[in-house]
């Protein structure tokens, strides 16, 4: 099965690293298996994180499983998402540290070296998601386009696969806005950005969400000129406004031109000579750039699956599912970016583990019961779990909020990294954690402690009982617990304690 042009276009240049990647996640000589006469207990469509975990767990418990992938196994996360982006961010942080924090510090060749390092690491990691490994796990791996033939049959590569249950995990892609001239501009998305080998002369980015902010900072720290445009009034619209403000200021210090409330009216020209006509704060202006990255959101991959033949309906987030991830066809489930508002790798992983129980063992696990954090890996990082700042504002006095600035945390002061905070939202009158935001180096790691507490039903007081190594940034969590306890010490309680102390002998 030779590589098709679409697959090759997503993996450039065809150097030794990328050839090694392709040989693992889309082997050119792969032969699809023959379907068993009795069919499959589970057919999984899509070999990104959601599909891979579903197939592996189902095979481990003894199910006959087929896994179908039309492109690259590993999906967005391995090939054009989490793995390459975090590798580039790490290289950019290293360049920034070598330059002692100066804007646009990187020497010529730093960007190319970062991209080459990313390709090497991506290829090194790829066997975990590769076709051979899943075959060895007992999964029948099919490479090709999947299409439902009926409510219990899928066709791929001329074969028909009968199933008892199916899981659709086809993921998503970049959502491209309808802007005059954009379609002919040679724009980049996350699917093509990681094929760059030379640093853009001037990178324009549409979208101030996590992808836009991360890549803006990375390219700037690797010596590139960057203009980041966001149509809304601020960056990171789903995060705490104070957290977004810190990221905005950090990007500007790194040399990024940040334009909030910026609408792109038209695009002309092509790669190397792009002209963006925009309206910024009500005034018309022009942005000239060499490259344009579109990072304005995600769209579910539902086309070409023959959903109508399987009586599977679509909805707001892609394929419509109930709280147990079941579609309008009770034999078929959908998980991950194709069906969820939480378009994160870790959310896909968690829902995959849940869907195996629900689909194969009549489980009743609910997606709404999952406590799902998220993180943006800028410097500083922004991590969040639970209710958002908008929900806090809506609930008003029902929520008590405690904020610990990093300036009050010794480790942050010692590191000279005091720009940030830990903010926790509690149900008023209790220590029940409703949500939290951390802005700090390694915030994505630190938020896990709060996520664990919320999952286990532990309150902030229990987190305050934990002994934290000194000095660590995690002490911000203990300080928040101490502040909550001080708030419980009412005048009446103080008076009672005073009486008790007078009786001390």
C-alpha positions in Angstrom: 0.0 0.0 0.0 2.1 3.0 -1.2 1.8 6.3 0.5 -1.0 8.5 -1.0 -0.2 12.1 -1.8 -2.3 13.4 1.1 -0.4 11.4 3.6 3.0 12.5 2.2 1.9 16.2 2.2 1.4 16.1 5.9 4.9 14.7 6.5 7.6 16.9 4.9 10.5 16.9 4.3 11.1 13.3 3.5 14.3 13.0 5.5 15.4 10.0 7.5 13.3 11.0 10.5 10.1 11.4 8.6 10.6 8.3 6.6 11.1 6.4 9.8 7.8 8.0 11.1 5.9 6.9 8.0 7.3 3.4 8.1 5.8 3.1 11.6 2.5 4.9 11.4 1.5 4.3 7.8 3.7 1.4 6.5 3.9 1.6 2.7 3.9 -2.2 2.4 1.1 -2.9 4.9 -1.3 -5.6 3.9 -4.8 -5.4 5.5 -6.0 -8.6 7.2 -8.9 -10.7 6.0 -12.0 -10.0 8.1 -13.0 -13.0 10.3 -16.1 -14.9 9.3 -17.8 -14.1 12.6 -17.0 -10.4 12.3 -15.8 -8.1 15.1 -17.1 -7.4 18.5 -15.7 -3.9 18.1 -14.7 -1.8 15.1 -12.8 1.4 15.8 -12.6 4.1 13.1 -9.7 6.4 13.6 -6.3 5.7 15.1 -5.6 8.9 17.0 -5.4 8.9 20.8 -9.1 8.0 21.3 -9.1 5.2 18.8 -5.7 3.7 19.8 -6.6 3.6 23.5 -10.1 2.1 22.7 -8.6 -0.6 20.6 -5.8 -1.4 23.0 -8.1 -1.7 26.0 -10.7 -3.7 24.2 -8.1 -6.1 22.8 -6.6 -6.5 26.3 -9.9 -7.7 27.7 -10.3 -10.3 25.0 -12.5 -8.6 22.4 -12.1 -9.2 18.6 -11.1 -5.7 17.5 -10.5 -4.0 14.1 -8.9 -0.5 13.9 -9.2 1.5 10.7 -7.0 4.5 9.8 -7.0 6.4 6.5 -4.0 8.6 7.3 -1.3 8.5 10.0 -1.7 6.3 13.1 -1.1 8.5 16.2 -3.5 11.1 14.8 -3.0 14.8 15.5 -1.3 14.3 18.8 1.7 12.4 17.5 2.0 13.9 14.1 0.7 17.5 14.0 -0.3 18.4 17.5 0.9 17.8 21.1 4.2 16.0 20.3 5.7 18.4 17.7 4.4 21.5 19.3 5.9 20.7 22.7 9.2 19.7 21.2 9.4 23.1 19.5 8.4 24.9 22.6 11.1 23.2 24.6 13.7 24.3 22.0 12.4 27.8 22.1 12.6 27.9 25.9 16.2 26.7 25.7 17.0 29.4 23.1 15.4 32.0 25.3 17.3 30.9 28.4 20.6 31.0 26.5 19.9 34.6 25.4 19.0 35.6 29.0 15.5 36.5 28.1 16.2 39.0 25.3 13.5 39.3 22.6 14.2 37.6 19.3 17.4 36.0 20.7 18.0 33.0 18.5 20.9 32.7 16.1 20.4 31.8 12.5 19.7 28.1 12.2 18.0 27.8 15.6 14.6 27.3 14.0 15.8 24.7 11.5 17.6 22.8 14.3 14.4 22.9 16.5 12.4 21.5 13.7 14.9 18.7 13.0 15.0 17.8 16.6 11.2 17.7 16.7 11.2 15.3 13.7 13.7 13.0 15.3 11.8 12.9 18.6 8.5 12.3 16.9 9.9 9.4 15.0 11.4 8.0 18.2 8.0 8.1 19.9 6.0 6.7 16.9 6.4 3.0 17.5 4.1 3.2 20.5 1.3 4.3 18.1 2.5 2.2 15.1 0.6 -0.4 13.1 3.0 -3.2 14.0 2.6 -2.7 17.8 -1.2 -2.8 17.5 -1.1 -5.9 15.4 1.1 -7.5 18.1 -1.5 -6.4 20.7 -4.1 -8.6 18.8 -5.8 -5.8 16.9 -6.6 -6.2 13.2 -5.2 -3.0 11.7 -6.7 -1.7 8.4 -5.2 1.2 6.5 -7.8 2.9 4.2 -11.0 4.9 4.1 -13.8 3.6 6.3 -17.4 4.0 5.3 -20.5 2.6 6.9 -22.4 0.2 4.6 -25.2 -0.2 7.2 -26.0 0.1 10.8 -23.7 -2.9 11.6 -21.2 -3.0 8.7 -18.1 -0.9 7.7 -16.4 -1.1 4.4 -12.6 -0.5 4.0 -10.3 -1.3 1.1 -12.9 -3.5 -0.6 -13.6 -5.5 2.6 -16.8 -5.5 4.6 -16.4 -5.6 8.4 -19.4 -6.8 10.4 -19.5 -5.5 14.0 -21.5 -5.8 17.2 -20.3 -2.4 18.4 -18.4 0.4 16.7 -16.6 3.5 17.9 -16.1 6.5 15.7 -12.9 8.3 16.7 -12.0 10.2 13.5 -10.9 13.4 15.3 -10.9 16.9 14.0 -9.1 19.4 11.8 -8.4 23.1 11.7 -11.5 25.1 11.1 -10.7 27.7 8.4 -12.7 30.9 8.4 -14.4 32.3 5.3 -12.2 35.2 4.5 -11.8 36.6 0.9 -8.6 35.5 -0.6 -7.6 33.1 2.2 -8.3 29.9 0.3 -5.7 30.9 -2.4 -3.1 32.3 0.0 -1.2 29.1 0.8 -2.0 29.4 4.5 -0.7 27.0 7.1 -2.6 25.0 9.7 -1.3 22.7 12.4 -1.3 20.0 9.7 1.3 21.8 7.6 3.2 24.1 10.0 5.4 21.3 11.3 6.7 20.6 7.8 8.5 24.0 7.8 12.3 23.7 7.7 13.2 27.4 7.6 12.2 30.1 10.0 9.4 32.3 8.6 10.5 35.9 7.9 7.3 37.2 9.3 4.6 34.8 10.6 1.1 36.1 10.9 -1.2 34.0 13.1 -5.0 34.1 13.0 -6.4 33.0 16.4 -5.4 33.7 20.0 -6.2 30.4 21.5 -3.7 27.8 22.8 -2.2 26.9 19.4 -1.8 30.5 18.3 -0.3 31.6 21.6 2.1 28.7 21.8 3.4 28.9 18.3 3.6 32.7 18.4 5.9 32.5 21.4 8.0 29.6 20.1 8.7 31.3 16.7 9.5 34.6 18.4 11.9 33.0 20.8 13.5 31.3 17.9 14.2 34.6 16.2 11.2 35.1 14.0 9.0 38.1 13.6 5.4 37.3 14.6 2.0 39.1 14.5 -0.8 37.4 16.4 -4.3 38.5 15.6 -7.4 37.6 17.7 -10.9 38.7 16.7 -12.1 38.7 20.3 -11.2 41.3 22.9 -8.5 39.1 24.5 -6.3 36.0 24.1 -7.3 32.6 25.6 -11.0 33.3 25.8 -11.8 30.1 27.7 -9.3 30.9 30.5 -9.3 33.3 33.4 -9.0 36.9 32.1 -6.1 37.6 34.5 -4.3 34.5 33.2 -4.8 35.6 29.6 -3.4 39.1 30.5 -0.2 37.5 31.8 0.2 35.5 28.6 -0.5 38.6 26.5 2.2 40.5 28.3 4.7 37.6 28.1 4.2 37.4 24.3 4.8 41.1 23.9 8.0 40.9 25.9 9.2 38.1 23.6 8.7 40.3 20.6 5.2 39.2 19.4 2.9 41.9 18.1 -0.4 41.1 19.7 -3.5 42.6 18.0 -6.7 41.8 20.0 -10.1 42.9 18.5 -8.6 42.4 15.1 -10.8 41.3 12.2 -9.1 40.0 9.0 -11.1 41.5 6.1 -9.1 40.0 3.2 -5.9 38.2 2.2 -4.0 38.6 -1.0 -0.7 37.3 -2.4 0.9 34.0 -1.5 3.7 32.4 0.5 6.6 34.8 0.9 4.4 37.9 0.0 1.1 38.0 1.9 -1.0 41.1 2.5 -3.6 40.9 5.2 -6.1 43.8 5.3 -7.5 44.0 8.8 -9.6 46.2 11.0 -8.0 46.7 14.4 -9.9 48.6 17.1 -12.1 50.0 14.4 -9.3 51.3 12.2 -8.1 49.8 8.9 -4.5 48.7 8.6 -2.3 46.3 6.6 -0.1 43.4 7.8 2.5 42.2 5.4 3.8 38.7 6.1 5.7 35.8 4.6 3.6 33.0 6.2 0.1 32.8 7.6 -0.9 30.2 10.3 -4.7 29.7 10.8 -5.5 28.7 14.3 -9.1 29.7 14.8 -10.6 26.5 16.1 -11.4 22.9 15.3 -13.9 21.1 13.1 -15.0 17.5 13.5 -14.1 15.0 10.8 -17.6 13.6 9.9 -17.5 13.7 6.1 -17.2 10.6 3.9 -18.2 8.2 6.7 -21.6 7.2 5.3 -23.2 8.2 8.6 -26.6 8.4 7.0 -26.4 4.6 6.1 -25.8 3.9 9.8 -28.5 6.3 11.0 -25.9 8.3 13.0 -26.8 11.9 13.5 -24.5 15.0 13.9 -24.8 17.9 16.3 -23.1 20.9 17.7 -19.7 19.3 18.4 -19.7 16.9 15.5 -21.4 13.5 16.0 -24.2 13.8 18.4 -23.8 11.6 21.5 -25.5 11.1 24.8 -23.7 11.3 28.2 -22.5 7.7 27.7 -21.1 8.5 24.3 -23.7 6.6 22.4 -24.9 7.9 19.0 -28.4 7.8 17.6 -27.5 4.2 16.5 -27.3 2.2 19.8 -24.6 0.0 18.3 -22.3 2.9 17.6 -20.4 5.2 19.9 -18.3 8.3 19.2 -15.5 9.8 21.3 -12.7 12.3 21.1 -12.6 15.4 19.0 -15.2 14.2 16.6 -17.9 14.3 19.3 -16.7 16.2 22.3 -16.4 19.9 23.3 -13.2 19.0 25.2 -10.8 18.6 22.3 -7.8 17.5 24.3 -5.6 14.3 24.0 -6.1 13.5 27.7 -9.9 13.9 27.4 -9.8 11.5 24.4 -7.8 9.0 26.4 -10.2 9.2 29.4 -13.3 8.8 27.2 -11.7 5.8 25.4 -11.3 3.9 28.7 -14.9 4.8 29.6 -16.4 3.8 26.2 -15.0 0.2 26.3 -16.9 -0.4 29.5 -20.0 1.2 28.1 -20.0 -0.4 24.7 -18.8 -3.9 25.5 -19.9 -4.4 29.1 -23.1 -2.4 29.4 -21.3 0.2 31.6 -23.1 3.4 32.5 -20.1 5.7 32.9 -20.9 9.3 32.0 -18.6 11.8 30.3 -20.1 14.6 32.5 -18.6 12.8 35.6 -15.0 13.2 34.2 -12.9 16.0 35.8 -11.0 17.3 32.8 -8.2 19.9 33.1 -6.5 21.7 30.3 -3.2 23.6 29.9 -1.6 26.1 27.5 2.2 25.5 27.4 3.4 29.1 27.0 5.9 30.6 29.4 4.4 30.9 31.9 2.0 28.0 31.5 -1.7 28.4 32.1 -3.6 25.4 33.5 -7.3 25.1 34.5 -9.8 22.7 35.9 -13.4 22.9 36.8 -15.7 25.9 36.4 -14.5 28.8 34.4 -14.3 32.5 35.4 -17.4 33.2 33.4 -19.3 30.6 35.5 -17.9 32.0 38.7 -19.3 35.4 37.8 -22.7 34.0 36.9 -22.9 32.2 40.3 -22.0 35.2 42.3 -22.1 34.8 46.0 -22.4 31.0 45.7 -18.7 30.9 45.0 -15.7 31.9 47.2 -12.5 32.7 45.4 -9.0 32.6 46.9 -6.0 33.9 45.0 -2.4 33.4 45.9 0.0 35.6 43.8 3.3 33.9 43.0 5.0 36.9 44.6 4.0 35.2 47.9 5.6 31.9 47.0 9.3 31.6 47.9 10.3 29.3 45.1 8.9 31.7 42.5 10.8 34.5 44.0 14.0 32.5 44.1 13.6 31.6 40.5 12.7 35.2 39.5 9.4 33.9 38.1 6.8 35.7 40.1 4.4 36.5 37.3 1.5 34.3 37.9 -0.9 33.0 40.6 -2.9 30.2 41.9 -6.7 30.8 42.1 -9.2 28.4 43.5 -13.0 28.6 43.5 -14.9 27.0 46.4 -18.5 26.4 47.1 -19.3 29.2 49.5 -19.3 28.1 53.1 -17.3 24.9 52.4 -13.9 23.8 51.1 -15.4 22.0 48.2 -13.3 22.8 45.1 -15.4 23.9 42.1 -12.4 24.9 39.9 -8.9 26.3 39.8 -6.4 28.1 37.6 -2.7 28.0 37.9 -0.3 30.4 36.1 3.3 29.4 36.6 6.1 27.4 35.1 4.9 23.8 34.9 1.4 24.8 35.8 0.2 21.8 33.7 1.8 19.5 36.1 0.8 21.4 39.2 -2.9 21.5 38.3 -3.0 17.7 38.5 -3.0 17.8 42.3 -6.2 19.9 42.3 -7.7 17.6 39.6 -7.0 14.6 41.7 -8.6 16.2 44.8 -11.8 17.1 42.8 -12.0 13.6 41.3 -11.6 12.0 44.8 -14.0 14.4 46.4 -11.3 15.9 48.6 -11.6 19.6 49.7 -9.0 22.3 49.9 -8.5 21.6 53.5 -7.1 18.1 52.7 -4.7 19.6 50.2 -3.6 22.0 52.9 -2.7 18.9 55.1 -0.2 17.7 52.5 3.4 18.3 53.4 5.0 20.1 50.4 8.8 20.0 49.8 10.3 23.4 50.4 10.8 25.4 48.3 8.3 24.4 45.5 5.7 26.4 43.6 3.1 23.9 44.7 3.2 25.6 48.1 0.8 28.1 46.6 -1.9 25.4 47.0 -1.1 25.1 50.7 -1.1 28.8 51.1 -4.6 28.9 49.6 -5.7 26.3 52.1 -4.2 28.3 55.0 -6.1 31.4 53.8 -9.3 29.5 53.7 -8.8 28.3 57.3 -8.1 31.8 58.5 -11.4 32.9 56.9 -13.2 30.3 59.1 -11.8 31.8 62.2 -14.7 34.1 63.0 -14.8 36.5 66.0 -17.0 34.0 67.8 -14.5 31.1 67.1 -11.6 33.3 68.2 -13.3 34.1 71.5 -14.0 30.4 72.2 -10.3 29.6 71.5 -9.2 32.4 73.8 -11.3 30.9 76.6 -9.8 27.5 76.0 -6.3 28.9 76.1 -6.9 30.6 79.4 -7.8 27.2 80.8 -4.5 25.8 79.7 -2.4 24.5 82.6 
